[in-house]
Amino acid sequence: MILNQLAPYACRSENSRGRRYDEEAPVGRTQFQRDRDRIVHCNAFRRLEYKTQVFVNHEGDLFRTRLTHSLEVAQIARTLARNLQVNEDLVEAISLAHDLGHTPFGHAGQDELNDSMNQRVPEAGGFEHNLQSLRVVDELEERYASFNGLNLCFETREGILKHCSRRNAQRLGDVGERFLNRTRPSIEAQIANLADEIAYNNHDIDDGLRSGLITVDQLCELELFVTHFEGVQRRYPDVQGRRLTSEIIRAMINTLVIDLTQTTLANLAEHKPASVDDVRQAPQLVAFSSSMRKQADELKRFLHENLYRHYRVMRMMNKARTIVRELFSAFLDEPRLLPDDYRRDDALAQARAIADYIAGMTDRYAISEHRKLFQM
């Protein structure tokens, strides 16, 4: 998107609220391009290749990981950004960074790390992967001589922080303000959030079918799926197997993107934001139509009940939670088991450092560390 083609409500890198630490302006690229490039080159981004989406990484080469998920989010988000004439580079940067703080083993790892923190060191404040993603780009990455983290623009950091408690918002400074004054983030941040939903719902269907844990017959009970299933069958009456599934999912993503684009354009026409500040004061502008929102929610409920709670997934996740819980307890009880970089004198700082260490692990590294500590 050429800058002079951006809509008035789009974020422009030359109008960014800036970085935490002053730097010289980049040459040959915009500030948001620099953010995207820093994210792609950072250690946390590379580790996403070996972190679980739904299926533990080593269980199959074709299942999504946090890395492939992030790339799919970015692809969908860029399409939406172009449709809405907003900043594609910013949308891409947010999309690629949104899961940098995720633990190994998907949501099971996050839930267990949060439970362990709250049970063993409640005053430390628990664990939340969204806050951890911001912590990664603000503090934990070690790539630059002048500052910790990646020193990203405010607008990128704002988009990474999708939700936040009031308590945490009060200590985060400018990036937490909107959670206190109940304003909205940029259009670009709103796009990345819903692109994330489109991506994970549809690729979880794909992975669920590939694994055999859910079936096409089950999915045909859902309005969103069966509409596209019937459409693909009418167009390609002889198609079966992987080709059938791929055509259905492709059509579903297309329908969701079109609906989101059209509904958002209608919202923009109604509220007429003339600037980024107008977007912040307006209601949620990036949204599905009410009928599509209902269908998408029905799909999410189905996946929660039939895929994420399938007994085979639950067994996998139970093992994952055990690994995270026992690692946390072992390191907390005996910090000398930790690498030197993660040892702290203060108890609360030590608990947070342990959470940082575990959250930064890949699935296979967590399994390896657990094996070293608990198996002869």
Backbone torsions as a table, in degrees:
resi	resn	phi	psi	omega
1	MET	NA	116.4	176.7
2	ILE	-67.4	138.2	-171.6
3	LEU	-55.7	-39.0	-177.7
4	ASN	-75.4	-3.8	174.4
5	GLN	-94.8	-4.7	-179.9
6	LEU	-69.2	144.4	176.9
7	ALA	-68.4	160.2	-179.0
8	PRO	-60.2	-27.6	-177.1
9	TYR	-88.2	1.0	-179.4
10	ALA	-79.8	154.7	173.1
11	CYS	-79.6	134.5	175.1
12	ARG	-114.3	134.2	-174.2
13	SER	-63.0	-31.4	179.7
14	GLU	-70.2	-15.8	177.5
15	ASN	-105.4	14.1	-179.3
16	SER	-57.6	149.8	175.4
17	ARG	-76.2	1.8	169.4
18	GLY	94.7	-175.4	-178.8
19	ARG	-108.8	163.4	179.4
20	ARG	-65.4	-34.1	178.6
21	TYR	-122.4	131.3	-177.9
22	ASP	-64.1	138.6	175.1
23	GLU	-138.6	158.6	173.1
24	GLU	-65.3	145.4	180.0
25	ALA	-62.5	144.5	178.8
26	PRO	-69.3	153.1	177.6
27	VAL	-107.6	128.4	176.7
28	GLY	83.6	4.0	176.7
29	ARG	-157.0	161.9	-179.7
30	THR	-86.6	171.7	177.9
31	GLN	-61.3	-39.7	-178.2
32	PHE	-73.5	-30.6	172.0
33	GLN	-63.9	-41.0	177.2
34	ARG	-60.1	-43.3	177.9
35	ASP	-58.3	-48.9	-179.9
36	ARG	-58.0	-45.1	-178.0
37	ASP	-64.0	-39.8	178.4
38	ARG	-63.8	-38.3	179.4
39	ILE	-65.2	-47.3	-177.9
40	VAL	-62.3	-32.4	-177.1
41	HIS	-89.5	-4.1	-174.2
42	CYS	-82.5	159.5	-177.6
43	ASN	-63.9	-40.7	-176.8
44	ALA	-62.6	-34.3	179.5
45	PHE	-67.3	-43.3	179.3
46	ARG	-63.1	-36.2	-179.0
47	ARG	-66.5	-19.9	179.8
48	LEU	-61.2	-21.4	179.6
49	GLU	-61.5	-26.4	-175.9
50	TYR	-118.0	30.2	175.1
51	LYS	-117.3	141.4	-174.9
52	THR	-65.3	142.0	162.7
53	GLN	-94.5	-71.5	170.9
54	VAL	-117.3	-43.7	-175.8
55	PHE	-97.2	135.5	-179.1
56	VAL	-56.9	139.0	-166.5
57	ASN	-52.6	-41.7	-172.9
58	HIS	-79.9	-1.0	-175.7
59	GLU	-82.0	-11.2	178.0
60	GLY	179.2	141.1	-176.2
61	ASP	-77.5	-18.2	-172.8
62	LEU	-95.8	-9.2	179.5
63	PHE	-75.9	152.2	-179.5
64	ARG	-65.7	148.4	169.8
65	THR	-116.2	176.7	176.0
66	ARG	-61.7	-30.3	179.9
67	LEU	-71.0	-50.9	-179.6
68	THR	-64.4	-35.0	175.3
69	HIS	-60.5	-46.8	-178.4
70	SER	-61.9	-38.8	177.6
71	LEU	-65.6	-39.0	178.3
72	GLU	-67.6	-39.3	176.2
73	VAL	-59.9	-46.0	-178.2
74	ALA	-61.9	-39.5	-179.5
75	GLN	-65.0	-45.7	179.0
76	ILE	-66.0	-42.0	-177.5
77	ALA	-64.4	-39.1	178.9
78	ARG	-64.5	-39.0	176.5
79	THR	-60.8	-46.4	179.1
80	LEU	-63.2	-41.6	179.9
81	ALA	-61.7	-41.7	179.2
82	ARG	-66.5	-41.3	178.2
83	ASN	-59.5	-35.2	-174.1
84	LEU	-99.7	4.0	177.4
85	GLN	58.9	45.3	174.9
86	VAL	-119.5	-176.0	-166.6
87	ASN	-79.5	108.0	-177.9
88	GLU	-66.3	-36.7	-178.9
89	ASP	-65.0	-40.4	178.6
90	LEU	-67.1	-44.6	178.9
91	VAL	-59.5	-41.4	179.8
92	GLU	-66.5	-42.7	179.7
93	ALA	-60.4	-46.7	179.1
94	ILE	-61.0	-45.2	-177.2
95	SER	-62.4	-42.1	-178.4
96	LEU	-71.2	-24.0	-175.9
97	ALA	-97.7	-9.8	-165.8
98	HIS	-65.7	-22.7	-178.2
99	ASP	-112.3	15.3	-176.3
100	LEU	-59.8	-27.9	-177.4
101	GLY	-93.8	6.7	-176.8
102	HIS	-70.3	144.0	178.8
103	THR	-74.0	169.9	164.8
104	PRO	-65.3	159.2	174.1
105	PHE	67.2	28.7	172.2
106	GLY	61.5	-145.9	-175.8
107	HIS	-68.5	-25.5	177.0
108	ALA	-63.1	-41.7	178.0
109	GLY	-64.4	-42.9	178.1
110	GLN	-62.4	-47.4	-177.3
111	ASP	-61.6	-41.2	-178.7
112	GLU	-70.5	-39.4	178.9
113	LEU	-65.0	-38.8	176.5
114	ASN	-64.7	-44.5	178.9
115	ASP	-62.8	-43.1	-179.4
116	SER	-63.6	-42.6	177.3
117	MET	-61.5	-46.5	-176.9
118	ASN	-68.6	-33.6	-179.0
119	GLN	-79.6	-41.6	-174.6
120	ARG	-90.2	-36.9	-177.9
121	VAL	-139.0	68.8	-172.9
122	PRO	-59.4	-30.8	-178.6
123	GLU	-71.1	-10.0	-179.6
124	ALA	-78.3	-17.1	172.4
125	GLY	98.3	12.3	175.2
126	GLY	71.1	-167.0	-178.3
127	PHE	-139.6	137.1	176.7
128	GLU	-143.6	126.3	-170.2
129	HIS	-66.1	-28.2	178.9
130	ASN	-65.9	-44.9	174.4
131	LEU	-65.0	-35.5	-179.8
132	GLN	-67.0	-34.6	176.7
133	SER	-61.0	-42.5	176.9
134	LEU	-66.1	-39.7	179.6
135	ARG	-62.7	-37.6	178.7
136	VAL	-60.4	-49.0	-175.5
137	VAL	-78.5	-21.9	-180.0
138	ASP	-90.0	-32.4	-169.9
139	GLU	-132.6	-41.5	-162.8
140	LEU	-84.7	-31.9	178.2
141	GLU	-66.7	137.7	-178.2
142	GLU	-123.0	85.0	-175.1
143	ARG	-128.3	-13.9	-171.8
144	TYR	-125.6	144.4	-176.2
145	ALA	-73.5	-26.5	-170.8
146	SER	-94.2	-13.0	-175.5
147	PHE	-161.8	159.5	170.9
148	ASN	-79.6	158.8	176.0
149	GLY	72.8	-161.4	-176.9
150	LEU	-104.8	-6.5	178.7
151	ASN	52.9	54.1	-178.3
152	LEU	-78.2	162.5	176.8
153	CYS	-65.0	154.0	177.8
154	PHE	-52.9	-44.5	-174.3
155	GLU	-64.0	-34.9	176.7
156	THR	-71.0	-45.2	179.0
157	ARG	-62.5	-40.3	178.0
158	GLU	-59.8	-41.5	-179.7
159	GLY	-69.4	-32.8	177.7
160	ILE	-64.6	-37.8	-177.3
161	LEU	-85.4	86.3	-174.4
162	LYS	-76.1	-33.6	179.6
163	HIS	-148.8	156.7	-171.8
164	CYS	-166.7	137.4	175.5
165	SER	-71.3	158.9	179.0
166	ARG	-60.8	-38.9	-179.5
167	ARG	-61.2	-45.3	179.9
168	ASN	-71.5	-36.2	-179.6
169	ALA	-60.7	-35.2	-177.6
170	GLN	-65.8	-24.3	-178.3
171	ARG	-101.0	-1.7	-175.4
172	LEU	-94.4	-5.0	178.8
173	GLY	72.8	-141.5	-171.4
174	ASP	-60.1	-35.0	-176.3
175	VAL	-71.7	-17.6	178.1
176	GLY	-97.2	-3.5	-173.3
177	GLU	-58.4	-38.9	-174.2
178	ARG	-66.1	-22.5	178.2
179	PHE	-78.8	-17.3	177.7
180	LEU	-92.3	-38.5	-178.6
181	ASN	-100.2	5.6	173.8
182	ARG	58.5	43.6	172.4
183	THR	-102.4	177.0	-176.3
184	ARG	-102.9	158.3	171.5
185	PRO	-81.2	-177.8	-179.7
186	SER	-63.3	162.9	173.1
187	ILE	-57.0	-40.4	-179.1
188	GLU	-61.0	-41.4	177.8
189	ALA	-66.5	-40.2	178.2
190	GLN	-63.4	-39.4	177.7
191	ILE	-62.5	-48.6	-178.1
192	ALA	-59.1	-37.6	-179.7
193	ASN	-62.1	-46.5	-178.0
194	LEU	-79.8	-27.7	172.4
195	ALA	-62.3	-36.5	175.5
196	ASP	-58.3	-45.9	-179.9
197	GLU	-64.3	-45.7	179.2
198	ILE	-58.6	-45.3	-176.7
199	ALA	-64.8	-51.3	-172.3
200	TYR	-72.4	-34.5	177.4
201	ASN	-62.4	-44.3	-175.4
202	ASN	-77.3	-38.3	178.7
203	HIS	-77.4	-21.2	172.9
204	ASP	-70.3	-33.4	171.8
205	ILE	-60.6	-48.4	-178.7
206	ASP	-58.9	-49.9	-179.3
207	ASP	-67.5	-36.1	178.3
208	GLY	-63.9	-41.8	176.9
209	LEU	-68.1	-42.4	-179.5
210	ARG	-59.7	-37.5	-178.2
211	SER	-79.4	-15.6	-176.6
212	GLY	82.0	7.3	-178.6
213	LEU	-79.9	-24.1	171.9
214	ILE	-129.4	162.4	-175.7
215	THR	-125.9	160.8	175.8
216	VAL	-61.2	-39.1	179.6
217	ASP	-60.0	-42.0	176.7
218	GLN	-61.7	-45.8	-176.9
219	LEU	-66.6	-25.9	-179.6
220	CYS	-69.4	-5.1	172.4
221	GLU	-80.6	-8.5	-177.9
222	LEU	-99.8	134.2	-176.4
223	GLU	-60.4	-44.1	-176.6
224	LEU	-63.1	-40.1	-178.2
225	PHE	-76.0	-48.8	-172.9
226	VAL	-65.5	-32.9	177.3
227	THR	-58.7	-43.7	-178.3
228	HIS	-80.8	-30.7	173.5
229	PHE	-59.1	-48.4	180.0
230	GLU	-66.4	-37.0	178.7
231	GLY	-64.4	-42.4	178.6
232	VAL	-66.4	-40.0	179.7
233	GLN	-64.8	-36.6	177.4
234	ARG	-65.7	-39.8	-176.6
235	ARG	-79.3	-36.3	-178.4
236	TYR	-130.4	77.0	-172.4
237	PRO	-62.3	-21.1	-176.8
238	ASP	-100.7	-2.7	-175.4
239	VAL	-74.5	141.7	-179.1
240	GLN	-143.3	174.9	170.9
241	GLY	61.1	-138.0	-174.8
242	ARG	-62.3	-35.3	179.7
243	ARG	-64.4	-40.1	178.4
244	LEU	-62.6	-49.5	179.5
245	THR	-58.8	-45.1	-178.1
246	SER	-63.8	-40.6	179.4
247	GLU	-65.2	-40.2	179.4
248	ILE	-63.8	-48.1	-177.1
249	ILE	-66.2	-40.2	176.8
250	ARG	-58.9	-43.9	-179.9
251	ALA	-67.2	-38.1	178.7
252	MET	-64.2	-45.3	178.6
253	ILE	-60.4	-43.4	179.9
254	ASN	-60.7	-44.0	179.9
255	THR	-63.3	-43.1	-180.0
256	LEU	-64.7	-41.3	179.4
257	VAL	-65.3	-43.3	179.7
258	ILE	-64.3	-44.9	179.9
259	ASP	-62.1	-44.6	-179.6
260	LEU	-63.0	-41.5	179.0
261	THR	-62.7	-49.7	-176.3
262	GLN	-66.2	-41.4	179.4
263	THR	-66.4	-41.4	179.7
264	THR	-66.5	-41.1	177.0
265	LEU	-60.9	-38.7	177.4
266	ALA	-65.7	-40.4	178.0
267	ASN	-64.7	-40.0	178.1
268	LEU	-65.6	-39.2	178.4
269	ALA	-66.1	-34.1	179.8
270	GLU	-72.4	-44.9	-173.5
271	HIS	-92.5	-19.0	174.2
272	LYS	51.1	53.3	176.9
273	PRO	-67.1	131.4	-178.6
274	ALA	-104.5	1.8	-178.1
275	SER	-162.2	171.0	175.2
276	VAL	-63.2	-37.4	178.9
277	ASP	-63.1	-36.7	176.6
278	ASP	-63.4	-38.9	177.7
279	VAL	-60.8	-41.8	-177.5
280	ARG	-64.8	-30.4	-178.5
281	GLN	-88.9	-14.1	-176.6
282	ALA	-82.5	166.4	169.9
283	PRO	-64.8	175.2	175.5
284	GLN	-56.0	122.5	-175.9
285	LEU	-99.6	-35.0	178.8
286	VAL	-86.7	113.6	-172.1
287	ALA	-159.4	157.6	169.4
288	PHE	-81.6	161.0	169.4
289	SER	-65.3	161.6	-177.7
290	SER	-61.4	-39.0	-179.6
291	SER	-68.7	-40.1	179.4
292	MET	-71.2	-36.3	176.5
293	ARG	-59.8	-41.1	179.1
294	LYS	-63.5	-43.5	179.5
295	GLN	-67.1	-40.3	178.8
296	ALA	-65.2	-39.2	178.2
297	ASP	-66.2	-36.9	177.0
298	GLU	-62.5	-40.7	177.7
299	LEU	-64.2	-43.4	179.2
300	LYS	-61.2	-42.3	178.8
301	ARG	-63.4	-40.9	179.2
302	PHE	-60.5	-47.8	-178.4
303	LEU	-63.3	-38.7	179.7
304	HIS	-63.4	-43.1	-175.1
305	GLU	-79.9	-34.7	-169.9
306	ASN	-106.5	-23.8	179.2
307	LEU	-108.4	-58.8	-175.5
308	TYR	-65.8	-24.4	178.4
309	ARG	-107.5	12.5	173.8
310	HIS	-61.1	143.9	-172.4
311	TYR	-60.9	-33.0	180.0
312	ARG	-69.8	-37.5	176.4
313	VAL	-69.2	-41.9	-179.9
314	MET	-61.6	-39.8	177.6
315	ARG	-63.2	-43.7	178.4
316	MET	-60.5	-46.3	-176.5
317	MET	-70.5	-31.0	176.4
318	ASN	-64.7	-41.5	176.2
319	LYS	-63.9	-40.2	-179.5
320	ALA	-63.1	-43.4	179.8
321	ARG	-63.4	-38.3	178.0
322	THR	-61.7	-42.8	179.6
323	ILE	-61.5	-48.1	-178.1
324	VAL	-64.8	-43.8	-178.9
325	ARG	-62.6	-45.5	-177.1
326	GLU	-71.8	-34.3	174.6
327	LEU	-63.7	-46.6	-178.4
328	PHE	-60.6	-47.1	-178.8
329	SER	-63.9	-41.8	-179.2
330	ALA	-63.0	-44.6	-179.0
331	PHE	-70.0	-35.9	179.8
332	LEU	-70.1	-40.5	-179.0
333	ASP	-72.0	-30.9	-179.1
334	GLU	-141.3	85.5	-177.7
335	PRO	-60.6	-17.8	179.0
336	ARG	-69.5	-8.8	173.4
337	LEU	-76.5	-14.4	-178.2
338	LEU	-83.0	152.5	168.0
339	PRO	-58.2	152.8	-175.2
340	ASP	-54.8	-37.6	-175.8
341	ASP	-63.0	-18.5	-175.7
342	TYR	-108.1	12.3	177.3
343	ARG	-93.4	136.3	-178.0
344	ARG	-132.8	153.7	178.1
345	ASP	-82.2	-34.7	-178.6
346	ASP	-84.2	138.0	-174.9
347	ALA	-63.5	-43.9	-179.0
348	LEU	-68.7	-41.7	177.6
349	ALA	-63.4	-34.3	178.4
350	GLN	-65.9	-43.5	178.6
351	ALA	-61.0	-42.5	179.9
352	ARG	-66.7	-38.7	178.8
353	ALA	-64.7	-37.4	176.5
354	ILE	-64.6	-42.5	177.0
355	ALA	-61.3	-41.2	176.9
356	ASP	-60.1	-43.9	-177.7
357	TYR	-63.8	-48.1	-178.6
358	ILE	-68.4	-42.8	-179.4
359	ALA	-62.1	-30.3	-179.7
360	GLY	-79.7	-7.9	-178.2
361	MET	-74.6	147.2	166.1
362	THR	-80.8	168.5	178.2
363	ASP	-55.9	-50.7	-173.7
364	ARG	-69.6	-31.7	177.9
365	TYR	-68.9	-40.0	177.7
366	ALA	-62.3	-42.5	178.0
367	ILE	-62.7	-41.8	179.4
368	SER	-64.6	-44.8	179.0
369	GLU	-62.4	-41.3	179.3
370	HIS	-63.5	-41.8	-179.9
371	ARG	-62.6	-41.6	-179.6
372	LYS	-64.1	-35.7	-175.9
373	LEU	-84.6	-28.5	-169.6
374	PHE	-120.1	-3.4	178.4
375	GLN	-121.6	139.6	179.2
376	MET	-76.9	NA	NA
